[in-house]
Amino acid sequence: MGFFVQLTDAISRNQTLLVTGLDPNPEMLNTWAQGRGMGGRSFLSLARHWIKAVIEATADHVCAYKPSLGFYQALGPVGLELLREVRELVPPGIPLIVDAKHGDLNSSSALANYLFRDLGADAVTLSPLAGQDIAAPFLLYHQRAVVVTCHSSNPAAWRIQHHPNEQNPLYLQVVRECQSWGTPEQLLFEVGTSDPEILARVRQEVPERFLILRSLWAEEDRLVALLEAGLSDSADGLLLPLPQNLLVEADIAARAAALKGRIDQQRQHWLEGRSHSRQDSCQLWVPQPTSGPGRKDTESGGGAKGEGVVADPHAELILDLFDIGCLLFGEYVQASGDVFNYYIDLRQIISDPNLFHRVLHAYSLAMAELAFDRIAGIPYGSLPTATGLSLLLHKPLIYPRKEVKAHGARRLIEGDFEEGDLVVVVDDVLITGGSVLDGIAKLESSGLQVQDVVVFIDHGGATDFRARQRLETGGYRLHAVLDIDRITRILHGAGRLDEAQTGLLEHRRTLGLEFP
């Protein structure tokens, strides 16, 4: 699972934007030890106990941990072993961001190898003044991320960071330059400031990026101002640190939960005060929880979207697809020549970036455990999806041509590949399996290997699995995000389909769905 998906899943699961440092500062540890009668213990022993206590107290209230590499390096070999213990203690599914502020070109490749391969960290902070070359060795690890420091809260840095003037300061030039180094999923910005105006200017430059706030706030009104300045249009995209003084208190968990609650309350206020129009905005979407605070219980009603719907991780997605007209009723001729009383049209999602992102995420979950070198889209309906997945998963895209051109290179397969490459085939809706098998035949005739086929909707579902059998007979495994039975159940439970429409879908196998 990539860093971005891991982070957004942690945000959704714990309903939080909080991150916490894990920095064994000697002064802070002494204060913590005195409050627990642990004076006289070695520094290393105190550090171990404190790190474990902080993680246990905050695991349900944060979406990432961010230890500063310098504290561990200062301890020598035992410090690096302690950092390994941190990696083991951080719960699976919560990203570990190593705060290195790395800026040395000569050691970048070695550090990237140590942090990402040896330690298993998920992201690293970098100093950007060496240019794009400083980030390149880290960005080669496609499932990891870099956090570029664009502003420091240190007063002595002001004259440098705000040079030559406030109209065009250096720190904003850094933001503009660095955002071209990587995608929003792989490159974030760290902003050290307690000034909401500075944070707001960075947000204006990168409306779609995640920002990590480094400096602490002293009063609740400062917290509110920073949230208003740094939240994205969809009330996310800003990660805030737990105050350091909180990490030595006896009631860390309660204080973290209270702070999380205040932030969530402000986020809700922010959302209520803004107009959300799909036609006018392109919002960053993050996965929503299937249960817990902040989500309606779809089994017990409580809203037009969830009323009467059995809990399902893709329920909201199914309802939104229906609401924009992806499921139509009438007489429609399918690609196979059959005439159905309904039609599934997924082409509209490409004009709704928010919804398209959610569909891509659903695909990526179905592909998480699959092994493949390249993604092949079946022309032409699934090519936008395959392209999005290629960018999201950092896997090369190819596709078999529907027809070979009579001019030019006359390629059967578009894109770069090598004989023997393992390809996962992506399509939108599986009806008979004919177009998928035709595409696979072209891929295999070009020396490529195919094991898995991933579709968004299996037309047959649980009651008519002839297309699935057809693929399995050919030696291919089918993975479907959704099927008609599941879609019917959700839409009927939500009141989107009446009994007559539900009957059409439930009896679709009588509508002439035969293989040629």
DONUVO-301082 format. One record per residue (C-alpha): residue in three letters; x negated, y negated, z. Coordinates in steps of 0.05 Angstrom, whole numbers, plus 32768, in hexadecimal, padded with zeros to 4 digits. Layout:
residues N
{r "Ala" {X Y Z}}
...
END
This chain:
residues 516
{r "Met" {8000 8000 8000}}
{r "Gly" {7FE3 7FBC 7FEC}}
{r "Phe" {7FD7 7F84 801D}}
{r "Phe" {8011 7F58 8006}}
{r "Val" {8045 7F8F 800C}}
{r "Gln" {8028 7FA5 804F}}
{r "Leu" {802B 7F5D 8068}}
{r "Thr" {8072 7F4F 8050}}
{r "Asp" {808A 7F92 806B}}
{r "Ala" {806C 7F80 80B0}}
{r "Ile" {808E 7F3C 80AD}}
{r "Ser" {80D0 7F5D 809D}}
{r "Arg" {80C9 7F96 80CF}}
{r "Asn" {80B5 7F6A 810A}}
{r "Gln" {80DB 7F2D 80F3}}
{r "Thr" {809F 7F01 8100}}
{r "Leu" {806E 7ED1 80E0}}
{r "Leu" {803C 7ED6 811A}}
{r "Val" {7FF5 7EEF 8115}}
{r "Thr" {7FC4 7EF7 814E}}
{r "Gly" {7F7A 7EF2 8155}}
{r "Leu" {7F52 7F28 8179}}
{r "Asp" {7F14 7F00 818B}}
{r "Pro" {7EEF 7F18 81CA}}
{r "Asn" {7EDB 7ED2 81E1}}
{r "Pro" {7EB2 7ED9 8222}}
{r "Glu" {7ED5 7E9E 8245}}
{r "Met" {7F1A 7EB8 8232}}
{r "Leu" {7F09 7EFF 8248}}
{r "Asn" {7EEF 7EE6 828C}}
{r "Thr" {7F31 7EC2 8297}}
{r "Trp" {7F58 7F00 8283}}
{r "Ala" {7F2E 7F2D 82B0}}
{r "Gln" {7F35 7F00 82ED}}
{r "Gly" {7F81 7F02 82E6}}
{r "Arg" {7F7F 7F4E 82E8}}
{r "Gly" {7F4B 7F5B 831D}}
{r "Met" {7F1A 7F76 82EA}}
{r "Gly" {7EDF 7F4B 82FC}}
{r "Gly" {7E9B 7F6D 82FA}}
{r "Arg" {7EA8 7F98 82BD}}
{r "Ser" {7E7B 7F94 8281}}
{r "Phe" {7E8D 7F65 8248}}
{r "Leu" {7E97 7F9F 8218}}
{r "Ser" {7EC6 7FC2 8249}}
{r "Leu" {7EEF 7F83 8252}}
{r "Ala" {7EF2 7F78 8207}}
{r "Arg" {7F0C 7FBF 81FB}}
{r "His" {7F42 7FB9 8231}}
{r "Trp" {7F57 7F73 8219}}
{r "Ile" {7F5C 7F86 81D0}}
{r "Lys" {7F85 7FC3 81E0}}
{r "Ala" {7FB3 7F9B 820E}}
{r "Val" {7FBE 7F64 81DA}}
{r "Ile" {7FCE 7F95 81A2}}
{r "Glu" {7FFF 7FBD 81CD}}
{r "Ala" {8022 7F7D 81E3}}
{r "Thr" {8028 7F5D 819E}}
{r "Ala" {8031 7F97 816E}}
{r "Asp" {807C 7F8A 8169}}
{r "His" {8075 7F3F 8163}}
{r "Val" {803E 7F32 812F}}
{r "Cys" {8035 7F41 80E5}}
{r "Ala" {7FE8 7F42 80E4}}
{r "Tyr" {7FAB 7F44 8110}}
{r "Lys" {7F6F 7F17 8101}}
{r "Pro" {7F2E 7F25 8127}}
{r "Ser" {7EF3 7EF5 811C}}
{r "Leu" {7EB8 7F1D 8101}}
{r "Gly" {7E85 7EEE 8123}}
{r "Phe" {7E9A 7F03 8169}}
{r "Tyr" {7E8E 7F4C 8159}}
{r "Gln" {7E4D 7F40 8133}}
{r "Ala" {7E32 7F19 816F}}
{r "Leu" {7E36 7F58 8199}}
{r "Gly" {7E0A 7F7F 8169}}
{r "Pro" {7E17 7FC8 8158}}
{r "Val" {7E47 7FD1 8192}}
{r "Gly" {7E6F 7F96 8179}}
{r "Leu" {7E78 7FB6 8134}}
{r "Glu" {7E8D 7FF7 8156}}
{r "Leu" {7EBF 7FCE 817E}}
{r "Leu" {7EDA 7FB2 813C}}
{r "Arg" {7EE5 7FFA 8125}}
{r "Glu" {7F0D 8006 8165}}
{r "Val" {7F37 7FC9 8152}}
{r "Arg" {7F45 7FE8 810E}}
{r "Glu" {7F5C 8028 8130}}
{r "Leu" {7F87 8005 8163}}
{r "Val" {7FAD 7FD8 8132}}
{r "Pro" {7FEE 7FFD 8122}}
{r "Pro" {7FF6 8019 80DB}}
{r "Gly" {801D 7FE9 80AF}}
{r "Ile" {8002 7FA9 80D0}}
{r "Pro" {7FCA 7F89 80A7}}
{r "Leu" {7F85 7F7C 80C4}}
{r "Ile" {7F67 7F3A 80AB}}
{r "Val" {7F1E 7F33 80BC}}
{r "Asp" {7F0F 7EEA 80C8}}
{r "Ala" {7EC8 7EE7 80AB}}
{r "Lys" {7EC8 7EA2 808A}}
{r "His" {7E96 7EC2 805B}}
{r "Gly" {7E70 7E95 802B}}
{r "Asp" {7E30 7EB8 8017}}
{r "Leu" {7E2E 7ED1 7FCF}}
{r "Asn" {7DF4 7F01 7FD8}}
{r "Ser" {7E16 7F2B 800D}}
{r "Ser" {7E5D 7F28 7FF2}}
{r "Ser" {7E5E 7F6C 7FD0}}
{r "Ala" {7E40 7F8E 800D}}
{r "Leu" {7E71 7F6C 803D}}
{r "Ala" {7EAD 7F7D 8010}}
{r "Asn" {7E97 7FC6 8010}}
{r "Tyr" {7E8F 7FC7 805C}}
{r "Leu" {7ED0 7FA3 806C}}
{r "Phe" {7EFE 7FC4 8039}}
{r "Arg" {7EE0 800A 8030}}
{r "Asp" {7EBC 8018 8071}}
{r "Leu" {7EE5 7FF2 80A4}}
{r "Gly" {7F28 7FF6 8080}}
{r "Ala" {7F3A 7FAD 8088}}
{r "Asp" {7F73 7F91 805E}}
{r "Ala" {7F5B 7F4A 8052}}
{r "Val" {7F21 7F1B 8060}}
{r "Thr" {7F1A 7ECF 8068}}
{r "Leu" {7EE9 7EAC 803A}}
{r "Ser" {7EC7 7E68 8035}}
{r "Pro" {7ED3 7E50 7FEE}}
{r "Leu" {7E9A 7E1E 7FE2}}
{r "Ala" {7E70 7E51 7FBB}}
{r "Gly" {7EA8 7E54 7F87}}
{r "Gln" {7ECE 7E8E 7F69}}
{r "Asp" {7E91 7EBB 7F6C}}
{r "Ile" {7E9A 7EC0 7FB8}}
{r "Ala" {7EDE 7EDF 7FB0}}
{r "Ala" {7ED1 7F0C 7F74}}
{r "Pro" {7EB1 7F48 7F99}}
{r "Phe" {7EEB 7F49 7FCA}}
{r "Leu" {7F22 7F42 7F95}}
{r "Leu" {7F07 7F81 7F73}}
{r "Tyr" {7F2B 7FA6 7FAB}}
{r "His" {7F70 7F9F 7F8E}}
{r "Gln" {7F96 7FB7 7FCB}}
{r "Arg" {7F73 7F85 7FF8}}
{r "Ala" {7F78 7F39 7FFE}}
{r "Val" {7F4E 7EFB 800A}}
{r "Val" {7F60 7EC0 8035}}
{r "Val" {7F3E 7E80 801E}}
{r "Thr" {7F30 7E4C 8053}}
{r "Cys" {7F44 7E08 8036}}
{r "His" {7F45 7DDB 8073}}
{r "Ser" {7F25 7DDB 80B8}}
{r "Ser" {7F41 7DBA 80F6}}
{r "Asn" {7EFC 7DA8 810E}}
{r "Pro" {7EF9 7D5B 8113}}
{r "Ala" {7EB1 7D5A 80FA}}
{r "Ala" {7EC8 7D79 80B8}}
{r "Trp" {7EF8 7D41 80A9}}
{r "Arg" {7EC7 7D15 8082}}
{r "Ile" {7EB6 7D4F 8054}}
{r "Gln" {7EFA 7D6E 804B}}
{r "His" {7F1D 7D2C 803E}}
{r "His" {7EE9 7D10 800F}}
{r "Pro" {7EED 7CE5 7FE5}}
{r "Asn" {7F31 7CCB 7FFA}}
{r "Glu" {7F75 7CE1 8015}}
{r "Gln" {7F94 7CDD 7FD0}}
{r "Asn" {7F68 7D15 7FB5}}
{r "Pro" {7F44 7D36 7FEF}}
{r "Leu" {7F12 7D6F 7FE7}}
{r "Tyr" {7F3D 7DA1 800C}}
{r "Leu" {7F76 7D9A 7FD9}}
{r "Gln" {7F44 7DA2 7FA0}}
{r "Val" {7F2E 7DE3 7FC1}}
{r "Val" {7F76 7DFA 7FC3}}
{r "Arg" {7F82 7DE9 7F7A}}
{r "Glu" {7F43 7E0D 7F64}}
{r "Cys" {7F49 7E4B 7F8F}}
{r "Gln" {7F90 7E5D 7F7E}}
{r "Ser" {7F78 7E70 7F38}}
{r "Trp" {7F4A 7EA5 7F56}}
{r "Gly" {7F80 7ED8 7F67}}
{r "Thr" {7FCB 7EE6 7F67}}
{r "Pro" {7FF8 7ECF 7FA0}}
{r "Glu" {7FF9 7F18 7FB7}}
{r "Gln" {7FAD 7F1A 7FBE}}
{r "Leu" {7F97 7ED4 7FD1}}
{r "Leu" {7FB0 7EAC 800C}}
{r "Phe" {7F9A 7E6A 802C}}
{r "Glu" {7F86 7E5B 8074}}
{r "Val" {7F95 7E14 808B}}
{r "Gly" {7F74 7DFC 80CA}}
{r "Thr" {7F9D 7DC0 80E1}}
{r "Ser" {7FCE 7DA7 8114}}
{r "Asp" {7FE4 7D70 80E4}}
{r "Pro" {8026 7D82 80C1}}
{r "Glu" {8016 7D51 8089}}
{r "Ile" {7FD7 7D77 8075}}
{r "Leu" {7FFC 7DB9 8077}}
{r "Ala" {8034 7D9C 804D}}
{r "Arg" {8003 7D84 8018}}
{r "Val" {7FE5 7DCA 8013}}
{r "Arg" {802A 7DE9 800E}}
{r "Gln" {803C 7DB9 7FD6}}
{r "Glu" {7FFF 7DD0 7FAE}}
{r "Val" {800E 7E1B 7FB8}}
{r "Pro" {8059 7E23 7FC3}}
{r "Glu" {8056 7E6F 7FB5}}
{r "Arg" {8019 7E81 7FE0}}
{r "Phe" {8015 7E9B 8027}}
{r "Leu" {7FF3 7E6A 8056}}
{r "Ile" {7FD3 7E7D 8098}}
{r "Leu" {7FD3 7E45 80CB}}
{r "Arg" {7F94 7E47 80F5}}
{r "Ser" {7F9B 7E0F 8128}}
{r "Leu" {7FC8 7E14 8164}}
{r "Trp" {8001 7DE7 8178}}
{r "Ala" {800C 7DCA 81BD}}
{r "Glu" {8054 7DB7 81BE}}
{r "Glu" {8094 7DD4 81A0}}
{r "Asp" {809F 7D96 8177}}
{r "Arg" {805B 7DA1 8155}}
{r "Leu" {806F 7DE8 8146}}
{r "Val" {80B0 7DD1 8125}}
{r "Ala" {808B 7D9D 80FC}}
{r "Leu" {8057 7DD0 80E4}}
{r "Leu" {808D 7E01 80D1}}
{r "Glu" {80B3 7DCC 80A9}}
{r "Ala" {8072 7DBA 8086}}
{r "Gly" {8059 7E00 8077}}
{r "Leu" {8094 7E2D 806B}}
{r "Ser" {80A2 7E3F 8023}}
{r "Asp" {80E7 7E32 8004}}
{r "Ser" {80FF 7E76 801D}}
{r "Ala" {80E8 7E68 8065}}
{r "Asp" {80AC 7E96 8063}}
{r "Gly" {8066 7E92 8047}}
{r "Leu" {8047 7E75 8086}}
{r "Leu" {8022 7E9F 80BA}}
{r "Leu" {8017 7E80 80FF}}
{r "Pro" {7FE5 7E95 8135}}
{r "Leu" {7FF8 7EA8 817B}}
{r "Pro" {7FD8 7E73 81A8}}
{r "Gln" {7F97 7E8B 81C7}}
{r "Asn" {7FAC 7E79 820D}}
{r "Leu" {7FE7 7EA8 8207}}
{r "Leu" {7FB8 7EE3 81FD}}
{r "Val" {7F9F 7EE1 8245}}
{r "Glu" {7FE4 7EDE 8265}}
{r "Ala" {8003 7F19 828A}}
{r "Asp" {8043 7F14 8261}}
{r "Ile" {8026 7F11 821B}}
{r "Ala" {805F 7F3A 81FC}}
{r "Ala" {8096 7F0E 8219}}
{r "Arg" {8073 7ECE 8205}}
{r "Ala" {8066 7EE8 81BF}}
{r "Ala" {80AF 7EFD 81B8}}
{r "Ala" {80C7 7EB9 81CF}}
{r "Leu" {809A 7E95 819E}}
{r "Lys" {80B1 7EC3 8167}}
{r "Gly" {80F9 7EB3 8179}}
{r "Arg" {80ED 7E67 8175}}
{r "Ile" {80CC 7E6F 8131}}
{r "Asp" {8104 7E9A 8117}}
{r "Gln" {8138 7E67 8130}}
{r "Gln" {8114 7E30 810B}}
{r "Arg" {8110 7E5A 80CC}}
{r "Gln" {815B 7E65 80CE}}
{r "His" {8166 7E1B 80D7}}
{r "Trp" {8138 7E0E 809C}}
{r "Leu" {815F 7E3F 8070}}
{r "Glu" {81A2 7E20 8084}}
{r "Gly" {8189 7DDB 8071}}
{r "Arg" {8172 7DEE 802C}}
{r "Ser" {8198 7DFE 7FED}}
{r "His" {8185 7E41 7FCE}}
{r "Ser" {8196 7E45 7F85}}
{r "Arg" {817A 7E7D 7F59}}
{r "Gln" {8182 7E50 7F1D}}
{r "Asp" {8158 7E19 7F3B}}
{r "Ser" {8123 7E3C 7F65}}
{r "Cys" {80F2 7E76 7F63}}
{r "Gln" {80ED 7E8E 7FAA}}
{r "Leu" {80BB 7EBE 7FC7}}
{r "Trp" {80DE 7EFD 7FDE}}
{r "Val" {80C7 7F2A 8016}}
{r "Pro" {80E6 7F6D 8028}}
{r "Gln" {811F 7F6B 805B}}
{r "Pro" {8125 7F9B 8096}}
{r "Thr" {8156 7FD4 8094}}
{r "Ser" {8166 7FCA 80DD}}
{r "Gly" {8155 7F9E 8118}}
{r "Pro" {815B 7F54 8127}}
{r "Gly" {816F 7F27 80EF}}
{r "Arg" {8193 7F5B 80C4}}
{r "Lys" {81DD 7F6A 80C2}}
{r "Asp" {81F4 7FAF 80D5}}
{r "Thr" {8210 7FC4 8092}}
{r "Glu" {8236 7FFF 80B0}}
{r "Ser" {825F 7FD3 80DD}}
{r "Gly" {826E 7F9B 80AE}}
{r "Gly" {825C 7F53 80BD}}
{r "Gly" {825A 7F32 8079}}
{r "Ala" {8271 7F36 8032}}
{r "Lys" {8232 7F57 801A}}
{r "Gly" {822C 7F8B 8050}}
{r "Glu" {8274 7F9A 8062}}
{r "Gly" {8282 7FE4 805F}}
{r "Val" {823F 7FF6 8040}}
{r "Val" {8218 8031 805B}}
{r "Ala" {81D3 801B 8072}}
{r "Asp" {81A4 8021 8037}}
{r "Pro" {8160 8000 802D}}
{r "His" {8174 7FEB 7FE6}}
{r "Ala" {81BC 7FD8 7FF5}}
{r "Glu" {81B1 7F8D 7FEF}}
{r "Leu" {818B 7F97 7FAE}}
{r "Ile" {81C3 7FC1 7F91}}
{r "Leu" {81F7 7F8D 7FA3}}
{r "Asp" {81CE 7F54 7F85}}
{r "Leu" {81C3 7F7B 7F45}}
{r "Phe" {820E 7F86 7F3F}}
{r "Asp" {821D 7F3D 7F4E}}
{r "Ile" {81F2 7F23 7F14}}
{r "Gly" {8214 7F52 7EE3}}
{r "Cys" {81E4 7F8D 7EDD}}
{r "Leu" {821F 7FBE 7EE1}}
{r "Leu" {8256 7FB1 7EAD}}
{r "Phe" {8298 7FD4 7E9E}}
{r "Gly" {82B6 7FDD 7E59}}
{r "Glu" {82A4 8007 7E1C}}
{r "Tyr" {8259 8006 7E0F}}
{r "Val" {822F 802E 7DDE}}
{r "Gln" {81F0 8049 7DFF}}
{r "Ala" {81AD 8051 7DDE}}
{r "Ser" {81BC 809B 7DD8}}
{r "Gly" {81FB 808C 7DAF}}
{r "Asp" {822B 809F 7DE6}}
{r "Val" {8264 8071 7DF8}}
{r "Phe" {826B 8064 7E43}}
{r "Asn" {82A0 803D 7E6A}}
{r "Tyr" {8269 8017 7E8D}}
{r "Tyr" {8224 7FFB 7E7E}}
{r "Ile" {81E5 7FEF 7EA7}}
{r "Asp" {81BF 7FB2 7E90}}
{r "Leu" {817F 7FA1 7EB7}}
{r "Arg" {8165 7F6E 7E86}}
{r "Gln" {8181 7F33 7EAD}}
{r "Ile" {8153 7F3E 7EE8}}
{r "Ile" {8117 7F22 7EC2}}
{r "Ser" {8138 7EDC 7EC5}}
{r "Asp" {813E 7EDF 7F11}}
{r "Pro" {80F7 7EE0 7F2E}}
{r "Asn" {8110 7EEF 7F75}}
{r "Leu" {8139 7F2B 7F60}}
{r "Phe" {8104 7F43 7F2F}}
{r "His" {80D1 7F42 7F67}}
{r "Arg" {80FF 7F6D 7F92}}
{r "Val" {8109 7F9F 7F5A}}
{r "Leu" {80BE 7FA4 7F50}}
{r "His" {80B4 7FB0 7F9A}}
{r "Ala" {80E8 7FE8 7F98}}
{r "Tyr" {80C2 8007 7F5D}}
{r "Ser" {8080 8001 7F82}}
{r "Leu" {809C 8027 7FBE}}
{r "Ala" {80AF 8060 7F90}}
{r "Met" {8069 805F 7F73}}
{r "Ala" {8042 8058 7FB4}}
{r "Glu" {802C 80A1 7FB9}}
{r "Leu" {8020 80AD 7F6E}}
{r "Ala" {7FDC 80B3 7F4E}}
{r "Phe" {7FD2 808F 7F0C}}
{r "Asp" {7F9F 8067 7EE5}}
{r "Arg" {7FD0 8040 7EB9}}
{r "Ile" {8019 802C 7EB5}}
{r "Ala" {803F 8039 7E74}}
{r "Gly" {8080 8015 7E67}}
{r "Ile" {80B4 8032 7E37}}
{r "Pro" {80C5 7FFE 7E03}}
{r "Tyr" {80E7 7FD1 7E04}}
{r "Gly" {8115 7FCA 7E40}}
{r "Ser" {80E2 7FDE 7E75}}
{r "Leu" {80A7 7FB6 7E5C}}
{r "Pro" {80B4 7F79 7E89}}
{r "Thr" {80B8 7FA8 7EC5}}
{r "Ala" {807A 7FCE 7EB1}}
{r "Thr" {8055 7F8C 7EA9}}
{r "Gly" {806C 7F74 7EED}}
{r "Leu" {8056 7FB6 7F0D}}
{r "Ser" {8013 7FB1 7EEA}}
{r "Leu" {8007 7F6D 7F0A}}
{r "Leu" {8023 7F82 7F4E}}
{r "Leu" {7FFC 7FC4 7F53}}
{r "His" {7FBE 7FAD 7F2D}}
{r "Lys" {7FC2 7FE6 7EFB}}
{r "Pro" {7FB6 7FDF 7EB0}}
{r "Leu" {7FF4 7FDE 7E83}}
{r "Ile" {7FFD 8004 7E42}}
{r "Tyr" {803B 8017 7E1A}}
{r "Pro" {804C 8045 7DE1}}
{r "Arg" {8067 8020 7DA5}}
{r "Lys" {80AF 802E 7D91}}
{r "Glu" {8098 802C 7D49}}
{r "Val" {8052 8029 7D2D}}
{r "Lys" {8044 7FE9 7D05}}
{r "Ala" {8033 7FF0 7CBC}}
{r "His" {7FFF 7FB9 7CC3}}
{r "Gly" {7FC8 7FA5 7CF2}}
{r "Ala" {7FA8 7FDA 7D1F}}
{r "Arg" {7FE4 8009 7D18}}
{r "Arg" {7FDD 801F 7D60}}
{r "Leu" {800B 8053 7D7E}}
{r "Ile" {7FF9 803B 7DC5}}
{r "Glu" {7FEF 7FF2 7DD6}}
{r "Gly" {7FBC 7FE1 7E0B}}
{r "Asp" {7F78 7FFA 7E20}}
{r "Phe" {7F6F 8041 7E39}}
{r "Glu" {7F40 807D 7E38}}
{r "Glu" {7F50 80C4 7E27}}
{r "Gly" {7F63 80EB 7E65}}
{r "Asp" {7F7F 80AF 7E8B}}
{r "Leu" {7FB9 80C1 7EB9}}
{r "Val" {7FF7 8097 7EA8}}
{r "Val" {8037 808B 7ECF}}
{r "Val" {8072 807D 7EA1}}
{r "Val" {80A2 8046 7EB6}}
{r "Asp" {80E9 803D 7E9A}}
{r "Asp" {8127 8018 7EB1}}
{r "Val" {8163 8047 7EA9}}
{r "Leu" {815E 8093 7E9D}}
{r "Ile" {819A 80AE 7E76}}
{r "Thr" {8185 80E8 7E4A}}
{r "Gly" {813A 80E3 7E53}}
{r "Gly" {8131 80E0 7E07}}
{r "Ser" {810C 809E 7E03}}
{r "Val" {80DF 80B0 7E3E}}
{r "Leu" {80CC 80F3 7E1F}}
{r "Asp" {80BF 80D1 7DDC}}
{r "Gly" {8091 809F 7DFE}}
{r "Ile" {806D 80D6 7E24}}
{r "Ala" {8062 80FC 7DE4}}
{r "Lys" {803F 80C0 7DC6}}
{r "Leu" {8015 80B5 7E04}}
{r "Glu" {7FFF 80FE 7E07}}
{r "Ser" {7FF0 8100 7DBC}}
{r "Ser" {7FBE 80C8 7DCA}}
{r "Gly" {7F9A 80F1 7DFF}}
{r "Leu" {7FBC 80D4 7E3D}}
{r "Gln" {7FD8 80FE 7E77}}
{r "Val" {801D 80F4 7E94}}
{r "Gln" {8036 8113 7ED5}}
{r "Asp" {8069 80E2 7EF1}}
{r "Val" {80A3 80B9 7ED6}}
{r "Val" {80C0 8081 7F00}}
{r "Val" {8104 8063 7EEF}}
{r "Phe" {812E 802F 7F13}}
{r "Ile" {8170 8052 7F08}}
{r "Asp" {817C 809C 7EFB}}
{r "His" {81BD 809C 7ED4}}
{r "Gly" {81CB 80E4 7EE8}}
{r "Gly" {81BD 80DF 7F32}}
{r "Ala" {81D2 8118 7F5F}}
{r "Thr" {820C 8132 7F35}}
{r "Asp" {81EE 8134 7EEF}}
{r "Phe" {81A4 8142 7EEE}}
{r "Arg" {819A 815C 7EA7}}
{r "Ala" {816A 8123 7E95}}
{r "Arg" {8141 8134 7ED3}}
{r "Gln" {8140 817E 7EBF}}
{r "Arg" {812B 816A 7E7A}}
{r "Leu" {80EF 8145 7E95}}
{r "Glu" {80DD 817B 7EC7}}
{r "Thr" {80E0 81B0 7E91}}
{r "Gly" {80AB 8187 7E6D}}
{r "Gly" {8080 8187 7EAC}}
{r "Tyr" {808E 8140 7EC3}}
{r "Arg" {80A5 8128 7F08}}
{r "Leu" {80DD 80F5 7F0A}}
{r "His" {80E0 80BF 7F40}}
{r "Ala" {811E 8093 7F41}}
{r "Val" {8127 8055 7F6C}}
{r "Leu" {8174 805A 7F67}}
{r "Asp" {81A9 8087 7F48}}
{r "Ile" {81F1 807C 7F35}}
{r "Asp" {820D 80A2 7F70}}
{r "Arg" {81E7 8075 7FA0}}
{r "Ile" {81FB 8036 7F7B}}
{r "Thr" {8243 804B 7F79}}
{r "Arg" {8244 8059 7FC4}}
{r "Ile" {8227 8015 7FD6}}
{r "Leu" {8252 7FEC 7FA6}}
{r "His" {8292 8010 7FBA}}
{r "Gly" {8282 8009 8004}}
{r "Ala" {8276 7FBE 7FFB}}
{r "Gly" {82B7 7FB5 7FD5}}
{r "Arg" {8295 7FA3 7F94}}
{r "Leu" {82B6 7FDD 7F6F}}
{r "Asp" {8300 7FEF 7F70}}
{r "Glu" {8318 8037 7F6F}}
{r "Ala" {831F 8039 7F23}}
{r "Gln" {82D8 8020 7F17}}
{r "Thr" {82BC 804F 7F4B}}
{r "Gly" {82E0 8088 7F28}}
{r "Leu" {82BF 8077 7EE6}}
{r "Leu" {827A 807C 7F05}}
{r "Glu" {8289 80BA 7F2D}}
{r "His" {82A3 80DF 7EF0}}
{r "Arg" {826E 80C6 7EBF}}
{r "Arg" {8257 810D 7EAF}}
{r "Thr" {829A 8117 7E8A}}
{r "Leu" {828C 80DB 7E5C}}
{r "Gly" {8263 8100 7E28}}
{r "Leu" {821E 80FD 7E48}}
{r "Glu" {8200 8134 7E1E}}
{r "Phe" {81B9 813C 7E06}}
{r "Pro" {81AB 813B 7DBB}}
END
